[in-house]
Amino acid sequence: MARKKLDTLTEQMYYVLLALRQERHGYGVMQYIAQLTDGRVNVGAGTLYALLDRFEKDGLIDRTRTEEARKYYCLTPEGEHALHQEYERLRRQAEDMERALREEEGL
């Protein structure tokens, strides 16, 4: 899992939070992630439900309702903040790579 209290997110953590910007149940989260990433990222059921438990305990998501044994979740403001922090961290990493590649081309 991530260092500290979600200082950084794993790829699966990031995509679960991203999926929960809209209310979804667990299977809907898995479907959304697979569709969004064209199947590149796969979050298994065991991983997903462990993350949902952790995120709910950490206050990053709320359970919004239960229908026919399906639990629905949605991001909290704290979860949205964690997602945006991770996005900015990843964006800065990509910028560093681009800068390094430009420097190498200039050698």
Biopython code that builds the backbone (N, CA, C, O; Angstrom):
import numpy as np
from Bio.PDB.StructureBuilder import StructureBuilder

atoms = [
    (1, "MET", "N", (0.853, -1.187, 0.000)),
    (1, "MET", "CA", (0.000, 0.000, 0.000)),
    (1, "MET", "C", (0.896, 1.247, 0.000)),
    (1, "MET", "O", (2.120, 1.148, -0.082)),
    (2, "ALA", "N", (0.289, 2.362, 0.089)),
    (2, "ALA", "CA", (1.007, 3.619, -0.033)),
    (2, "ALA", "C", (1.783, 3.938, 1.241)),
    (2, "ALA", "O", (1.462, 3.455, 2.327)),
    (3, "ARG", "N", (2.804, 4.760, 1.078)),
    (3, "ARG", "CA", (3.565, 5.221, 2.230)),
    (3, "ARG", "C", (2.738, 6.206, 3.027)),
    (3, "ARG", "O", (1.849, 6.867, 2.489)),
    (4, "LYS", "N", (3.036, 6.302, 4.325)),
    (4, "LYS", "CA", (2.306, 7.188, 5.233)),
    (4, "LYS", "C", (0.811, 6.968, 5.056)),
    (4, "LYS", "O", (0.372, 5.866, 4.728)),
    (5, "LYS", "N", (0.042, 8.012, 5.272)),
    (5, "LYS", "CA", (-1.397, 7.908, 5.039)),
    (5, "LYS", "C", (-1.672, 8.413, 3.628)),
    (5, "LYS", "O", (-2.043, 9.568, 3.421)),
    (6, "LEU", "N", (-1.481, 7.513, 2.662)),
    (6, "LEU", "CA", (-1.728, 7.807, 1.255)),
    (6, "LEU", "C", (-0.878, 8.957, 0.733)),
    (6, "LEU", "O", (-1.366, 9.833, 0.018)),
    (7, "ASP", "N", (0.394, 8.942, 1.098)),
    (7, "ASP", "CA", (1.332, 9.926, 0.562)),
    (7, "ASP", "C", (1.471, 9.736, -0.941)),
    (7, "ASP", "O", (1.535, 10.704, -1.699)),
    (8, "THR", "N", (1.516, 8.484, -1.360)),
    (8, "THR", "CA", (1.468, 8.142, -2.780)),
    (8, "THR", "C", (0.478, 6.995, -2.926)),
    (8, "THR", "O", (0.244, 6.241, -1.981)),
    (9, "LEU", "N", (-0.093, 6.869, -4.102)),
    (9, "LEU", "CA", (-1.073, 5.821, -4.360)),
    (9, "LEU", "C", (-0.504, 4.796, -5.326)),
    (9, "LEU", "O", (0.277, 5.133, -6.216)),
    (10, "THR", "N", (-0.898, 3.552, -5.148)),
    (10, "THR", "CA", (-0.572, 2.558, -6.162)),
    (10, "THR", "C", (-1.454, 2.830, -7.373)),
    (10, "THR", "O", (-2.412, 3.599, -7.293)),
    (11, "GLU", "N", (-1.131, 2.205, -8.476)),
    (11, "GLU", "CA", (-1.931, 2.379, -9.681)),
    (11, "GLU", "C", (-3.383, 1.960, -9.434)),
    (11, "GLU", "O", (-4.311, 2.647, -9.861)),
    (12, "GLN", "N", (-3.576, 0.838, -8.749)),
    (12, "GLN", "CA", (-4.933, 0.374, -8.466)),
    (12, "GLN", "C", (-5.681, 1.357, -7.573)),
    (12, "GLN", "O", (-6.859, 1.632, -7.803)),
    (13, "MET", "N", (-5.012, 1.883, -6.567)),
    (13, "MET", "CA", (-5.646, 2.865, -5.673)),
    (13, "MET", "C", (-6.101, 4.091, -6.465)),
    (13, "MET", "O", (-7.216, 4.584, -6.293)),
    (14, "TYR", "N", (-5.218, 4.565, -7.328)),
    (14, "TYR", "CA", (-5.522, 5.751, -8.124)),
    (14, "TYR", "C", (-6.776, 5.533, -8.967)),
    (14, "TYR", "O", (-7.677, 6.372, -8.985)),
    (15, "TYR", "N", (-6.824, 4.419, -9.650)),
    (15, "TYR", "CA", (-7.957, 4.172, -10.535)),
    (15, "TYR", "C", (-9.256, 3.900, -9.778)),
    (15, "TYR", "O", (-10.330, 4.251, -10.266)),
    (16, "VAL", "N", (-9.182, 3.296, -8.623)),
    (16, "VAL", "CA", (-10.402, 3.106, -7.819)),
    (16, "VAL", "C", (-10.948, 4.463, -7.399)),
    (16, "VAL", "O", (-12.147, 4.713, -7.525)),
    (17, "LEU", "N", (-10.085, 5.337, -6.902)),
    (17, "LEU", "CA", (-10.551, 6.678, -6.521)),
    (17, "LEU", "C", (-11.082, 7.434, -7.734)),
    (17, "LEU", "O", (-12.104, 8.113, -7.646)),
    (18, "LEU", "N", (-10.393, 7.318, -8.862)),
    (18, "LEU", "CA", (-10.844, 7.983, -10.076)),
    (18, "LEU", "C", (-12.240, 7.489, -10.479)),
    (18, "LEU", "O", (-13.093, 8.284, -10.873)),
    (19, "ALA", "N", (-12.462, 6.198, -10.379)),
    (19, "ALA", "CA", (-13.763, 5.623, -10.726)),
    (19, "ALA", "C", (-14.862, 6.124, -9.800)),
    (19, "ALA", "O", (-16.014, 6.254, -10.214)),
    (20, "LEU", "N", (-14.513, 6.404, -8.556)),
    (20, "LEU", "CA", (-15.523, 6.790, -7.572)),
    (20, "LEU", "C", (-15.798, 8.287, -7.532)),
    (20, "LEU", "O", (-16.412, 8.787, -6.589)),
    (21, "ARG", "N", (-15.347, 8.990, -8.542)),
    (21, "ARG", "CA", (-15.769, 10.388, -8.678)),
    (21, "ARG", "C", (-17.258, 10.421, -9.001)),
    (21, "ARG", "O", (-17.924, 11.439, -8.817)),
    (22, "GLN", "N", (-17.768, 9.290, -9.485)),
    (22, "GLN", "CA", (-19.208, 9.098, -9.672)),
    (22, "GLN", "C", (-19.605, 7.896, -8.834)),
    (22, "GLN", "O", (-18.816, 6.968, -8.652)),
    (23, "GLU", "N", (-20.811, 7.915, -8.332)),
    (23, "GLU", "CA", (-21.291, 6.803, -7.505)),
    (23, "GLU", "C", (-21.284, 5.505, -8.319)),
    (23, "GLU", "O", (-21.822, 5.445, -9.424)),
    (24, "ARG", "N", (-20.663, 4.473, -7.748)),
    (24, "ARG", "CA", (-20.609, 3.164, -8.393)),
    (24, "ARG", "C", (-20.569, 2.074, -7.335)),
    (24, "ARG", "O", (-20.155, 2.309, -6.200)),
    (25, "HIS", "N", (-21.003, 0.881, -7.717)),
    (25, "HIS", "CA", (-20.830, -0.289, -6.867)),
    (25, "HIS", "C", (-19.538, -0.977, -7.282)),
    (25, "HIS", "O", (-18.942, -0.624, -8.300)),
    (26, "GLY", "N", (-19.101, -1.966, -6.489)),
    (26, "GLY", "CA", (-17.806, -2.593, -6.715)),
    (26, "GLY", "C", (-17.589, -3.111, -8.122)),
    (26, "GLY", "O", (-16.574, -2.798, -8.745)),
    (27, "TYR", "N", (-18.524, -3.897, -8.632)),
    (27, "TYR", "CA", (-18.358, -4.438, -9.976)),
    (27, "TYR", "C", (-18.345, -3.318, -11.014)),
    (27, "TYR", "O", (-17.632, -3.404, -12.014)),
    (28, "GLY", "N", (-19.123, -2.279, -10.782)),
    (28, "GLY", "CA", (-19.123, -1.123, -11.675)),
    (28, "GLY", "C", (-17.780, -0.421, -11.688)),
    (28, "GLY", "O", (-17.354, 0.096, -12.721)),
    (29, "VAL", "N", (-17.114, -0.400, -10.545)),
    (29, "VAL", "CA", (-15.768, 0.187, -10.466)),
    (29, "VAL", "C", (-14.805, -0.612, -11.344)),
    (29, "VAL", "O", (-14.035, -0.038, -12.114)),
    (30, "MET", "N", (-14.857, -1.946, -11.220)),
    (30, "MET", "CA", (-13.966, -2.793, -12.019)),
    (30, "MET", "C", (-14.235, -2.607, -13.516)),
    (30, "MET", "O", (-13.295, -2.526, -14.308)),
    (31, "GLN", "N", (-15.491, -2.540, -13.901)),
    (31, "GLN", "CA", (-15.841, -2.344, -15.306)),
    (31, "GLN", "C", (-15.356, -0.987, -15.815)),
    (31, "GLN", "O", (-14.801, -0.890, -16.910)),
    (32, "TYR", "N", (-15.566, 0.053, -15.018)),
    (32, "TYR", "CA", (-15.155, 1.398, -15.423)),
    (32, "TYR", "C", (-13.647, 1.467, -15.646)),
    (32, "TYR", "O", (-13.188, 2.022, -16.644)),
    (33, "ILE", "N", (-12.883, 0.904, -14.723)),
    (33, "ILE", "CA", (-11.424, 0.943, -14.829)),
    (33, "ILE", "C", (-10.962, 0.190, -16.073)),
    (33, "ILE", "O", (-10.104, 0.678, -16.809)),
    (34, "ALA", "N", (-11.515, -0.976, -16.309)),
    (34, "ALA", "CA", (-11.135, -1.758, -17.492)),
    (34, "ALA", "C", (-11.466, -0.993, -18.767)),
    (34, "ALA", "O", (-10.674, -0.981, -19.709)),
    (35, "GLN", "N", (-12.624, -0.360, -18.801)),
    (35, "GLN", "CA", (-13.027, 0.394, -19.987)),
    (35, "GLN", "C", (-12.154, 1.634, -20.178)),
    (35, "GLN", "O", (-11.691, 1.908, -21.285)),
    (36, "LEU", "N", (-11.933, 2.381, -19.095)),
    (36, "LEU", "CA", (-11.145, 3.615, -19.174)),
    (36, "LEU", "C", (-9.729, 3.350, -19.663)),
    (36, "LEU", "O", (-9.178, 4.133, -20.436)),
    (37, "THR", "N", (-9.144, 2.248, -19.215)),
    (37, "THR", "CA", (-7.740, 1.956, -19.528)),
    (37, "THR", "C", (-7.590, 0.968, -20.681)),
    (37, "THR", "O", (-6.496, 0.460, -20.923)),
    (38, "ASP", "N", (-8.676, 0.696, -21.388)),
    (38, "ASP", "CA", (-8.654, -0.296, -22.473)),
    (38, "ASP", "C", (-8.065, -1.620, -22.005)),
    (38, "ASP", "O", (-7.335, -2.278, -22.747)),
    (39, "GLY", "N", (-8.382, -2.007, -20.783)),
    (39, "GLY", "CA", (-7.945, -3.285, -20.239)),
    (39, "GLY", "C", (-6.523, -3.303, -19.711)),
    (39, "GLY", "O", (-6.064, -4.339, -19.230)),
    (40, "ARG", "N", (-5.812, -2.190, -19.786)),
    (40, "ARG", "CA", (-4.418, -2.137, -19.310)),
    (40, "ARG", "C", (-4.324, -2.319, -17.805)),
    (40, "ARG", "O", (-3.389, -2.948, -17.310)),
    (41, "VAL", "N", (-5.300, -1.764, -17.067)),
    (41, "VAL", "CA", (-5.299, -1.877, -15.613)),
    (41, "VAL", "C", (-6.436, -2.799, -15.210)),
    (41, "VAL", "O", (-7.590, -2.596, -15.588)),
    (42, "ASN", "N", (-6.088, -3.810, -14.438)),
    (42, "ASN", "CA", (-7.074, -4.764, -13.957)),
    (42, "ASN", "C", (-7.020, -4.776, -12.437)),
    (42, "ASN", "O", (-5.964, -5.021, -11.854)),
    (43, "VAL", "N", (-8.138, -4.514, -11.802)),
    (43, "VAL", "CA", (-8.220, -4.557, -10.344)),
    (43, "VAL", "C", (-9.077, -5.763, -9.988)),
    (43, "VAL", "O", (-10.277, -5.785, -10.263)),
    (44, "GLY", "N", (-8.465, -6.748, -9.384)),
    (44, "GLY", "CA", (-9.185, -7.951, -8.990)),
    (44, "GLY", "C", (-10.151, -7.676, -7.849)),
    (44, "GLY", "O", (-10.021, -6.683, -7.134)),
    (45, "ALA", "N", (-11.114, -8.561, -7.688)),
    (45, "ALA", "CA", (-12.149, -8.376, -6.666)),
    (45, "ALA", "C", (-11.556, -8.286, -5.264)),
    (45, "ALA", "O", (-11.969, -7.434, -4.477)),
    (46, "GLY", "N", (-10.609, -9.140, -4.940)),
    (46, "GLY", "CA", (-10.002, -9.108, -3.606)),
    (46, "GLY", "C", (-9.316, -7.784, -3.314)),
    (46, "GLY", "O", (-9.479, -7.210, -2.237)),
    (47, "THR", "N", (-8.546, -7.307, -4.287)),
    (47, "THR", "CA", (-7.872, -6.019, -4.145)),
    (47, "THR", "C", (-8.889, -4.894, -4.034)),
    (47, "THR", "O", (-8.764, -4.018, -3.178)),
    (48, "LEU", "N", (-9.889, -4.920, -4.896)),
    (48, "LEU", "CA", (-10.894, -3.864, -4.899)),
    (48, "LEU", "C", (-11.597, -3.758, -3.551)),
    (48, "LEU", "O", (-11.695, -2.668, -2.987)),
    (49, "TYR", "N", (-12.080, -4.868, -3.038)),
    (49, "TYR", "CA", (-12.851, -4.789, -1.796)),
    (49, "TYR", "C", (-11.976, -4.447, -0.597)),
    (49, "TYR", "O", (-12.448, -3.824, 0.354)),
    (50, "ALA", "N", (-10.698, -4.849, -0.630)),
    (50, "ALA", "CA", (-9.771, -4.419, 0.425)),
    (50, "ALA", "C", (-9.563, -2.908, 0.356)),
    (50, "ALA", "O", (-9.528, -2.235, 1.386)),
    (51, "LEU", "N", (-9.424, -2.375, -0.872)),
    (51, "LEU", "CA", (-9.246, -0.929, -1.029)),
    (51, "LEU", "C", (-10.504, -0.169, -0.623)),
    (51, "LEU", "O", (-10.412, 0.864, 0.040)),
    (52, "LEU", "N", (-11.666, -0.660, -1.007)),
    (52, "LEU", "CA", (-12.911, 0.012, -0.615)),
    (52, "LEU", "C", (-13.031, 0.083, 0.900)),
    (52, "LEU", "O", (-13.424, 1.113, 1.447)),
    (53, "ASP", "N", (-12.693, -1.015, 1.585)),
    (53, "ASP", "CA", (-12.708, -1.019, 3.057)),
    (53, "ASP", "C", (-11.751, 0.027, 3.613)),
    (53, "ASP", "O", (-12.112, 0.821, 4.482)),
    (54, "ARG", "N", (-10.533, 0.012, 3.101)),
    (54, "ARG", "CA", (-9.514, 0.948, 3.595)),
    (54, "ARG", "C", (-9.923, 2.400, 3.317)),
    (54, "ARG", "O", (-9.842, 3.249, 4.204)),
    (55, "PHE", "N", (-10.355, 2.677, 2.100)),
    (55, "PHE", "CA", (-10.737, 4.038, 1.740)),
    (55, "PHE", "C", (-11.917, 4.524, 2.578)),
    (55, "PHE", "O", (-11.975, 5.692, 2.961)),
    (56, "GLU", "N", (-12.843, 3.633, 2.857)),
    (56, "GLU", "CA", (-13.991, 4.035, 3.680)),
    (56, "GLU", "C", (-13.535, 4.347, 5.102)),
    (56, "GLU", "O", (-13.975, 5.336, 5.690)),
    (57, "LYS", "N", (-12.665, 3.521, 5.655)),
    (57, "LYS", "CA", (-12.135, 3.756, 7.009)),
    (57, "LYS", "C", (-11.312, 5.039, 7.069)),
    (57, "LYS", "O", (-11.325, 5.745, 8.078)),
    (58, "ASP", "N", (-10.591, 5.339, 5.979)),
    (58, "ASP", "CA", (-9.753, 6.543, 5.935)),
    (58, "ASP", "C", (-10.541, 7.806, 5.579)),
    (58, "ASP", "O", (-9.984, 8.904, 5.568)),
    (59, "GLY", "N", (-11.834, 7.650, 5.290)),
    (59, "GLY", "CA", (-12.669, 8.808, 4.985)),
    (59, "GLY", "C", (-12.526, 9.336, 3.565)),
    (59, "GLY", "O", (-12.919, 10.467, 3.278)),
    (60, "LEU", "N", (-11.958, 8.513, 2.669)),
    (60, "LEU", "CA", (-11.781, 8.953, 1.291)),
    (60, "LEU", "C", (-13.016, 8.676, 0.434)),
    (60, "LEU", "O", (-13.239, 9.330, -0.585)),
    (61, "ILE", "N", (-13.811, 7.700, 0.864)),
    (61, "ILE", "CA", (-15.056, 7.389, 0.178)),
    (61, "ILE", "C", (-16.151, 7.192, 1.215)),
    (61, "ILE", "O", (-15.875, 6.905, 2.380)),
    (62, "ASP", "N", (-17.384, 7.349, 0.784)),
    (62, "ASP", "CA", (-18.551, 7.064, 1.616)),
    (62, "ASP", "C", (-19.382, 5.998, 0.934)),
    (62, "ASP", "O", (-19.505, 5.976, -0.291)),
    (63, "ARG", "N", (-19.950, 5.115, 1.738)),
    (63, "ARG", "CA", (-20.944, 4.190, 1.208)),
    (63, "ARG", "C", (-22.238, 4.976, 1.121)),
    (63, "ARG", "O", (-22.716, 5.503, 2.126)),
    (64, "THR", "N", (-22.802, 5.058, -0.057)),
    (64, "THR", "CA", (-23.975, 5.903, -0.265)),
    (64, "THR", "C", (-25.283, 5.141, -0.139)),
    (64, "THR", "O", (-26.295, 5.701, 0.283)),
    (65, "ARG", "N", (-25.267, 3.865, -0.504)),
    (65, "ARG", "CA", (-26.491, 3.060, -0.415)),
    (65, "ARG", "C", (-26.159, 1.600, -0.669)),
    (65, "ARG", "O", (-25.077, 1.262, -1.148)),
    (66, "THR", "N", (-27.114, 0.747, -0.339)),
    (66, "THR", "CA", (-27.007, -0.678, -0.627)),
    (66, "THR", "C", (-28.294, -1.112, -1.303)),
    (66, "THR", "O", (-29.388, -0.855, -0.800)),
    (67, "GLU", "N", (-28.160, -1.771, -2.445)),
    (67, "GLU", "CA", (-29.310, -2.282, -3.184)),
    (67, "GLU", "C", (-29.020, -3.704, -3.615)),
    (67, "GLU", "O", (-28.030, -3.956, -4.301)),
    (68, "GLU", "N", (-29.872, -4.637, -3.220)),
    (68, "GLU", "CA", (-29.725, -6.039, -3.623)),
    (68, "GLU", "C", (-28.290, -6.536, -3.442)),
    (68, "GLU", "O", (-27.697, -7.086, -4.370)),
    (69, "ALA", "N", (-27.751, -6.346, -2.279)),
    (69, "ALA", "CA", (-26.401, -6.781, -1.893)),
    (69, "ALA", "C", (-25.292, -6.004, -2.594)),
    (69, "ALA", "O", (-24.118, -6.318, -2.400)),
    (70, "ARG", "N", (-25.627, -5.004, -3.400)),
    (70, "ARG", "CA", (-24.611, -4.153, -4.018)),
    (70, "ARG", "C", (-24.424, -2.907, -3.172)),
    (70, "ARG", "O", (-25.373, -2.181, -2.878)),
    (71, "LYS", "N", (-23.180, -2.680, -2.788)),
    (71, "LYS", "CA", (-22.847, -1.484, -2.016)),
    (71, "LYS", "C", (-22.320, -0.428, -2.980)),
    (71, "LYS", "O", (-21.426, -0.692, -3.784)),
    (72, "TYR", "N", (-22.875, 0.745, -2.888)),
    (72, "TYR", "CA", (-22.477, 1.865, -3.747)),
    (72, "TYR", "C", (-21.615, 2.825, -2.941)),
    (72, "TYR", "O", (-21.848, 3.056, -1.754)),
    (73, "TYR", "N", (-20.610, 3.380, -3.618)),
    (73, "TYR", "CA", (-19.659, 4.281, -2.983)),
    (73, "TYR", "C", (-19.472, 5.523, -3.840)),
    (73, "TYR", "O", (-19.752, 5.529, -5.039)),
    (74, "CYS", "N", (-18.989, 6.580, -3.183)),
    (74, "CYS", "CA", (-18.671, 7.820, -3.880)),
    (74, "CYS", "C", (-17.524, 8.505, -3.135)),
    (74, "CYS", "O", (-17.382, 8.351, -1.922)),
    (75, "LEU", "N", (-16.730, 9.242, -3.853)),
    (75, "LEU", "CA", (-15.599, 9.967, -3.288)),
    (75, "LEU", "C", (-16.064, 11.057, -2.328)),
    (75, "LEU", "O", (-17.077, 11.714, -2.568)),
    (76, "THR", "N", (-15.329, 11.244, -1.254)),
    (76, "THR", "CA", (-15.550, 12.368, -0.347)),
    (76, "THR", "C", (-14.645, 13.521, -0.791)),
    (76, "THR", "O", (-13.778, 13.323, -1.642)),
    (77, "PRO", "N", (-14.829, 14.711, -0.235)),
    (77, "PRO", "CA", (-13.892, 15.796, -0.552)),
    (77, "PRO", "C", (-12.440, 15.431, -0.223)),
    (77, "PRO", "O", (-11.527, 15.824, -0.949)),
    (78, "GLU", "N", (-12.222, 14.690, 0.856)),
    (78, "GLU", "CA", (-10.860, 14.259, 1.198)),
    (78, "GLU", "C", (-10.313, 13.297, 0.145)),
    (78, "GLU", "O", (-9.130, 13.347, -0.193)),
    (79, "GLY", "N", (-11.171, 12.427, -0.369)),
    (79, "GLY", "CA", (-10.766, 11.511, -1.424)),
    (79, "GLY", "C", (-10.441, 12.248, -2.710)),
    (79, "GLY", "O", (-9.474, 11.918, -3.396)),
    (80, "GLU", "N", (-11.248, 13.244, -3.037)),
    (80, "GLU", "CA", (-10.992, 14.071, -4.226)),
    (80, "GLU", "C", (-9.639, 14.776, -4.092)),
    (80, "GLU", "O", (-8.887, 14.875, -5.061)),
    (81, "HIS", "N", (-9.339, 15.261, -2.896)),
    (81, "HIS", "CA", (-8.059, 15.922, -2.642)),
    (81, "HIS", "C", (-6.893, 14.946, -2.832)),
    (81, "HIS", "O", (-5.898, 15.283, -3.473)),
    (82, "ALA", "N", (-7.017, 13.737, -2.276)),
    (82, "ALA", "CA", (-5.960, 12.733, -2.416)),
    (82, "ALA", "C", (-5.750, 12.374, -3.883)),
    (82, "ALA", "O", (-4.611, 12.214, -4.324)),
    (83, "LEU", "N", (-6.831, 12.248, -4.639)),
    (83, "LEU", "CA", (-6.745, 11.932, -6.057)),
    (83, "LEU", "C", (-6.025, 13.040, -6.818)),
    (83, "LEU", "O", (-5.164, 12.760, -7.652)),
    (84, "HIS", "N", (-6.367, 14.280, -6.540)),
    (84, "HIS", "CA", (-5.718, 15.402, -7.224)),
    (84, "HIS", "C", (-4.246, 15.526, -6.840)),
    (84, "HIS", "O", (-3.416, 15.865, -7.683)),
    (85, "GLN", "N", (-3.914, 15.257, -5.583)),
    (85, "GLN", "CA", (-2.505, 15.294, -5.170)),
    (85, "GLN", "C", (-1.696, 14.264, -5.948)),
    (85, "GLN", "O", (-0.589, 14.546, -6.406)),
    (86, "GLU", "N", (-2.262, 13.064, -6.091)),
    (86, "GLU", "CA", (-1.558, 12.017, -6.835)),
    (86, "GLU", "C", (-1.434, 12.388, -8.307)),
    (86, "GLU", "O", (-0.391, 12.148, -8.916)),
    (87, "TYR", "N", (-2.469, 12.962, -8.881)),
    (87, "TYR", "CA", (-2.413, 13.412, -10.274)),
    (87, "TYR", "C", (-1.269, 14.416, -10.455)),
    (87, "TYR", "O", (-0.498, 14.313, -11.410)),
    (88, "GLU", "N", (-1.160, 15.370, -9.554)),
    (88, "GLU", "CA", (-0.094, 16.377, -9.655)),
    (88, "GLU", "C", (1.275, 15.741, -9.506)),
    (88, "GLU", "O", (2.212, 16.132, -10.202)),
    (89, "ARG", "N", (1.413, 14.769, -8.615)),
    (89, "ARG", "CA", (2.692, 14.073, -8.434)),
    (89, "ARG", "C", (3.080, 13.347, -9.716)),
    (89, "ARG", "O", (4.229, 13.420, -10.151)),
    (90, "LEU", "N", (2.125, 12.647, -10.321)),
    (90, "LEU", "CA", (2.392, 11.923, -11.564)),
    (90, "LEU", "C", (2.717, 12.880, -12.717)),
    (90, "LEU", "O", (3.591, 12.606, -13.539)),
    (91, "ARG", "N", (2.005, 13.996, -12.760)),
    (91, "ARG", "CA", (2.247, 14.994, -13.803)),
    (91, "ARG", "C", (3.671, 15.549, -13.687)),
    (91, "ARG", "O", (4.359, 15.725, -14.692)),
    (92, "ARG", "N", (4.102, 15.821, -12.453)),
    (92, "ARG", "CA", (5.471, 16.336, -12.261)),
    (92, "ARG", "C", (6.504, 15.287, -12.677)),
    (92, "ARG", "O", (7.541, 15.632, -13.243)),
    (93, "GLN", "N", (6.229, 14.008, -12.401)),
    (93, "GLN", "CA", (7.153, 12.952, -12.832)),
    (93, "GLN", "C", (7.260, 12.913, -14.348)),
    (93, "GLN", "O", (8.358, 12.794, -14.892)),
    (94, "ALA", "N", (6.133, 13.012, -15.027)),
    (94, "ALA", "CA", (6.144, 13.005, -16.495)),
    (94, "ALA", "C", (6.906, 14.216, -17.030)),
    (94, "ALA", "O", (7.652, 14.094, -18.002)),
    (95, "GLU", "N", (6.727, 15.378, -16.411)),
    (95, "GLU", "CA", (7.460, 16.578, -16.829)),
    (95, "GLU", "C", (8.960, 16.395, -16.635)),
    (95, "GLU", "O", (9.752, 16.835, -17.467)),
    (96, "ASP", "N", (9.358, 15.740, -15.531)),
    (96, "ASP", "CA", (10.780, 15.482, -15.291)),
    (96, "ASP", "C", (11.358, 14.587, -16.384)),
    (96, "ASP", "O", (12.472, 14.819, -16.855)),
    (97, "MET", "N", (10.607, 13.573, -16.785)),
    (97, "MET", "CA", (11.057, 12.678, -17.849)),
    (97, "MET", "C", (11.204, 13.445, -19.156)),
    (97, "MET", "O", (12.203, 13.286, -19.859)),
    (98, "GLU", "N", (10.235, 14.263, -19.482)),
    (98, "GLU", "CA", (10.310, 15.060, -20.706)),
    (98, "GLU", "C", (11.522, 15.973, -20.688)),
    (98, "GLU", "O", (12.218, 16.118, -21.692)),
    (99, "ARG", "N", (11.771, 16.594, -19.528)),
    (99, "ARG", "CA", (12.930, 17.490, -19.413)),
    (99, "ARG", "C", (14.231, 16.702, -19.581)),
    (99, "ARG", "O", (15.152, 17.162, -20.257)),
    (100, "ALA", "N", (14.309, 15.527, -18.975)),
    (100, "ALA", "CA", (15.510, 14.699, -19.091)),
    (100, "ALA", "C", (15.737, 14.266, -20.541)),
    (100, "ALA", "O", (16.873, 14.258, -21.016)),
    (101, "LEU", "N", (14.665, 13.907, -21.241)),
    (101, "LEU", "CA", (14.796, 13.504, -22.645)),
    (101, "LEU", "C", (15.249, 14.670, -23.517)),
    (101, "LEU", "O", (16.072, 14.489, -24.414)),
    (102, "ARG", "N", (14.723, 15.853, -23.263)),
    (102, "ARG", "CA", (15.145, 17.042, -24.025)),
    (102, "ARG", "C", (16.618, 17.331, -23.777)),
    (102, "ARG", "O", (17.347, 17.676, -24.708)),
    (103, "GLU", "N", (17.067, 17.193, -22.523)),
    (103, "GLU", "CA", (18.480, 17.429, -22.197)),
    (103, "GLU", "C", (19.374, 16.428, -22.906)),
    (103, "GLU", "O", (20.442, 16.788, -23.402)),
    (104, "GLU", "N", (18.944, 15.163, -22.958)),
    (104, "GLU", "CA", (19.734, 14.137, -23.639)),
    (104, "GLU", "C", (19.831, 14.430, -25.132)),
    (104, "GLU", "O", (20.882, 14.224, -25.738)),
    (105, "GLU", "N", (18.753, 14.905, -25.723)),
    (105, "GLU", "CA", (18.758, 15.222, -27.152)),
    (105, "GLU", "C", (19.698, 16.385, -27.447)),
    (105, "GLU", "O", (20.244, 16.492, -28.545)),
    (106, "GLY", "N", (19.881, 17.261, -26.449)),
    (106, "GLY", "CA", (20.747, 18.426, -26.635)),
    (106, "GLY", "C", (22.221, 18.120, -26.438)),
    (106, "GLY", "O", (23.067, 18.976, -26.696)),
    (107, "LEU", "N", (22.541, 16.925, -25.989)),
    (107, "LEU", "CA", (23.959, 16.564, -25.738)),
    (107, "LEU", "C", (24.743, 16.429, -26.984)),
    (107, "LEU", "O", (25.937, 16.133, -26.934)),
]
sb = StructureBuilder()
sb.init_structure("model")
sb.init_model(0)
sb.init_chain("A")
sb.init_seg("    ")
for serial, (resi, resn, name, xyz) in enumerate(atoms, 1):
    if name == "N":
        sb.init_residue(resn, " ", resi, " ")
    sb.init_atom(name, np.array(xyz, "f"), 0.0, 1.0, " ", f" {name:<3s}", serial, name[0])
structure = sb.get_structure()
